[in-house]
């Protein structure tokens, strides 16, 4: 009598958010899964697990596919660093430590700005950066009004924790995605890599509001608050819901203001934020490698030999 072989360990792309996730999901992972004979599970298939994890409920059991699987959702890591380690532990319990984890990171100045615009200007309440970036934020925001816990934002620690928690970790900087090293490590064919490079350079998705659109949005939000007292009607314990006005303004801004007038990116005045030492964050990021692969906690060269670095050491 023969016994069935154990399912291959999954490949898990955990984000981070705002690092070309949409392009990867649409134009890389489906090709990779097809070439490698893997089942591809996108964000929708993971909704039950992620919702249960965020709500603190028992998560459904993971049933590995016999031929292996590729899983992608930026919610696996989560956007707020005060949830990164808890999410890591839940992911490890759910998918197993044998999984290969792909993590894409991005320069702090542009990543933080893009994340702020997505959560506050595009999808949430119009609050200013000094209300969003907080030091030692005491609460877990979940689906409530978004707040970013600056005190727990440490990409080096995030990398080290995943390298220690999973058998294999691949880390690629967003700014160097076009060098394709993470694709080579994942086994993507030359044709698949060429297709990704084309999509990466030609497609523009999720562009943030321009400086003009953001300025007008803040003005309209202030007027609305003055007329209707919106903030007083929504205490912090009440989840924020986008209104029809918010949805209409996003359409007008992105299809009107940001389309027909010269586009000038919205910029955060980092010097005015006492909670964010952007210079230190940029220096820490510059010290991280553009690409790194870790096996069982140790960084390895591209030829698979042990390298001199362990996770978190440059």
WOKA-V311016 format. One record per residue. SS is DSSP state (helix for helix, strand for strand, loop for the rest). PHI is phi in whole degrees, -180 to 180 (NA if undefined). OMEGA is omega in degrees with one decimal (999 if undefined). Layout:
# WOKA-V311016
SS_PHI_OMEGA ; SS_PHI_OMEGA
This chain:
# WOKA-V311016
loop_NA_-179.8 ; loop_-102_178.0 ; loop_-106_179.4 ; loop_-68_178.7 ; loop_-71_-179.8 ; loop_-68_177.9 ; loop_-60_177.4 ; loop_-66_177.8 ; loop_-60_-178.1 ; loop_-75_169.2 ; strand_-103_-174.0 ; strand_-121_172.5 ; strand_-94_-171.7 ; loop_-107_-176.8 ; loop_111_7.7 ; loop_-76_174.5 ; loop_-62_176.9 ; loop_62_178.2 ; loop_-133_178.1 ; loop_66_-179.3 ; helix_-59_-177.4 ; helix_-61_179.6 ; helix_-65_178.5 ; helix_-62_-177.5 ; helix_-67_-175.8 ; helix_-82_-167.4 ; helix_-127_177.9 ; helix_-126_-169.4 ; helix_-68_178.0 ; helix_-65_178.0 ; helix_-66_179.9 ; helix_-61_-179.2 ; helix_-62_179.9 ; helix_-65_-178.8 ; helix_-66_-175.3 ; helix_-93_-178.8 ; loop_70_-179.5 ; loop_-99_169.5 ; strand_-82_-179.1 ; strand_-105_178.4 ; strand_-116_177.6 ; loop_-87_-173.1 ; loop_-62_-175.4 ; helix_-63_-179.0 ; helix_-68_-178.0 ; helix_-99_-172.3 ; helix_-59_-177.2 ; helix_-64_178.7 ; helix_-63_-176.3 ; helix_-66_179.2 ; helix_-62_179.4 ; helix_-66_179.5 ; helix_-62_-178.0 ; helix_-68_-179.0 ; helix_-86_-179.9 ; loop_77_178.6 ; loop_-90_174.3 ; loop_-58_-176.7 ; loop_-85_178.7 ; loop_-65_-179.8 ; loop_-66_178.6 ; loop_-88_178.5 ; loop_-110_-177.8 ; loop_-62_175.7 ; loop_-79_-174.9 ; loop_-56_-177.5 ; loop_-87_-176.4 ; loop_96_-176.9 ; strand_-150_175.4 ; strand_-118_-173.0 ; strand_-124_-178.7 ; strand_-138_171.8 ; loop_-165_177.8 ; helix_-68_176.3 ; helix_-73_177.5 ; helix_-64_172.7 ; loop_-86_-176.4 ; loop_89_-175.6 ; loop_-87_-174.5 ; loop_-99_-174.6 ; helix_-64_177.6 ; helix_-74_174.7 ; helix_-113_-172.7 ; helix_-59_-175.5 ; helix_-71_176.7 ; helix_-65_178.1 ; helix_-66_176.8 ; helix_-58_-178.4 ; helix_-62_179.1 ; helix_-66_178.8 ; helix_-64_-179.7 ; helix_-66_178.5 ; helix_-65_-174.1 ; helix_-78_-173.5 ; helix_-102_178.8 ; loop_96_-179.5 ; loop_-69_-178.7 ; loop_-77_-176.1 ; loop_-65_168.2 ; strand_-93_-177.7 ; strand_-109_173.5 ; strand_-108_-180.0 ; strand_-126_175.9 ; strand_-110_-178.2 ; strand_-117_-173.5 ; loop_-142_179.7 ; loop_-52_-173.7 ; helix_-55_-174.5 ; helix_-61_-179.0 ; helix_-81_180.0 ; helix_-67_-179.2 ; helix_-63_177.8 ; helix_-65_-178.6 ; helix_-64_178.9 ; helix_-65_178.4 ; helix_-60_-179.4 ; helix_-63_-179.2 ; helix_-64_-173.1 ; helix_-79_-174.2 ; helix_-106_-176.2 ; helix_-86_-175.8 ; helix_-90_-170.2 ; loop_-118_-172.8 ; loop_-132_-177.0 ; loop_-81_179.4 ; loop_-78_175.2 ; loop_-113_-178.6 ; loop_-82_-178.2 ; helix_-54_-178.6 ; helix_-70_173.7 ; helix_-91_-176.9 ; helix_-97_-178.3 ; strand_-90_-176.0 ; strand_-118_176.5 ; loop_-94_178.4 ; loop_52_179.2 ; loop_-59_-168.9 ; loop_-79_-173.0 ; loop_-115_173.2 ; loop_-90_-172.1 ; loop_-69_-179.5 ; loop_51_178.8 ; loop_-102_178.3 ; loop_-82_179.2 ; loop_-55_-172.6 ; loop_-70_172.0 ; loop_-139_-177.2 ; strand_-107_-178.1 ; strand_-85_-176.1 ; helix_-64_-174.8 ; helix_-65_-178.3 ; helix_-106_-179.2 ; loop_-84_-177.1 ; loop_-149_-176.9 ; helix_-68_177.7 ; helix_-61_178.3 ; helix_-68_177.9 ; helix_-63_179.1 ; helix_-64_-178.3 ; helix_-61_-178.9 ; helix_-66_179.2 ; helix_-71_177.5 ; helix_-64_178.8 ; helix_-79_-173.8 ; helix_-90_-177.2 ; loop_-129_-177.4 ; loop_-65_-177.4 ; strand_-142_178.4 ; strand_-133_175.2 ; strand_-117_-178.3 ; strand_-122_178.7 ; strand_-134_174.1 ; strand_-78_179.3 ; helix_-56_-176.1 ; helix_-68_-178.5 ; helix_-117_178.4 ; helix_-57_-175.2 ; helix_-69_177.6 ; helix_-77_170.9 ; loop_74_-176.0 ; helix_-66_178.7 ; helix_-68_177.6 ; helix_-68_177.0 ; helix_-62_-180.0 ; helix_-63_179.6 ; helix_-85_177.9 ; loop_87_178.3 ; loop_-73_-178.2 ; loop_-67_178.1 ; helix_-61_178.6 ; helix_-65_177.9 ; helix_-66_177.8 ; helix_-65_-179.9 ; helix_-63_178.8 ; helix_-65_178.5 ; helix_-63_-179.6 ; helix_-60_179.1 ; helix_-64_-179.6 ; helix_-66_-177.7 ; helix_-64_-176.8 ; helix_-86_-174.0 ; helix_-100_-173.5 ; loop_-97_175.0 ; loop_-121_-179.8 ; loop_-129_172.4 ; loop_57_177.8 ; loop_-70_-178.2 ; loop_-72_176.0 ; loop_-57_174.9 ; strand_-73_177.2 ; helix_-60_-180.0 ; helix_-65_-177.8 ; helix_-64_178.7 ; helix_-66_179.5 ; helix_-61_178.9 ; helix_-68_179.1 ; helix_-62_177.4 ; helix_-63_-179.9 ; helix_-63_179.4 ; helix_-66_178.5 ; helix_-65_178.3 ; helix_-65_178.2 ; helix_-65_-179.8 ; helix_-64_178.4 ; helix_-65_-179.3 ; helix_-65_-177.6 ; helix_-82_-171.1 ; helix_-119_179.3 ; loop_59_-171.6 ; helix_-58_-176.4 ; helix_-64_-179.8 ; helix_-70_179.9 ; helix_-85_-178.8 ; loop_-124_176.5 ; loop_-64_-176.0 ; loop_-58_-178.1 ; loop_-78_-177.4 ; loop_-100_178.5 ; loop_-58_179.2 ; loop_-80_176.5 ; loop_-125_179.3 ; loop_-67_180.0 ; loop_-88_174.6 ; helix_-62_177.5 ; helix_-60_-179.5 ; helix_-62_-179.6 ; helix_-66_178.6 ; helix_-66_-178.5 ; helix_-66_179.3 ; helix_-62_179.7 ; helix_-65_-179.9 ; helix_-64_-176.7 ; helix_-65_-173.4 ; helix_-80_179.4 ; helix_-100_-179.5 ; helix_-120_-175.7 ; helix_-56_-174.6 ; helix_-81_-178.0 ; helix_-101_-171.5 ; helix_-103_176.0 ; loop_-104_178.8 ; loop_-55_-174.9 ; loop_-81_173.9 ; loop_-122_-175.3 ; strand_-59_172.9 ; loop_-67_-179.1 ; loop_-124_175.2 ; loop_-93_176.0 ; loop_-82_-175.2 ; helix_-63_-179.1 ; helix_-64_-178.5 ; helix_-86_-178.6 ; loop_-100_-178.8 ; loop_-71_-177.3 ; loop_-82_-173.2 ; loop_-119_172.0 ; loop_-94_-172.2 ; helix_-66_178.1 ; helix_-63_179.1 ; helix_-66_178.9 ; helix_-62_178.6 ; helix_-67_178.8 ; helix_-66_177.8 ; helix_-62_-179.2 ; helix_-69_-180.0 ; helix_-61_-179.3 ; loop_-78_178.7 ; loop_-81_179.7 ; loop_-69_178.1 ; loop_-66_176.9 ; strand_-145_176.2 ; strand_-152_174.4 ; strand_-127_-178.8 ; strand_-122_173.9 ; strand_-126_-179.6 ; loop_53_174.1 ; loop_89_-179.2 ; strand_-112_176.4 ; strand_-75_-179.7 ; strand_-122_176.1 ; loop_-74_178.6 ; loop_-67_178.1 ; loop_-87_174.8 ; loop_92_179.1 ; loop_-83_178.0 ; strand_-60_176.3 ; strand_-99_-175.3 ; strand_-81_-171.6 ; strand_-111_168.8 ; strand_-106_-175.4 ; loop_-57_177.6 ; loop_91_180.0 ; loop_-112_177.4 ; loop_74_999
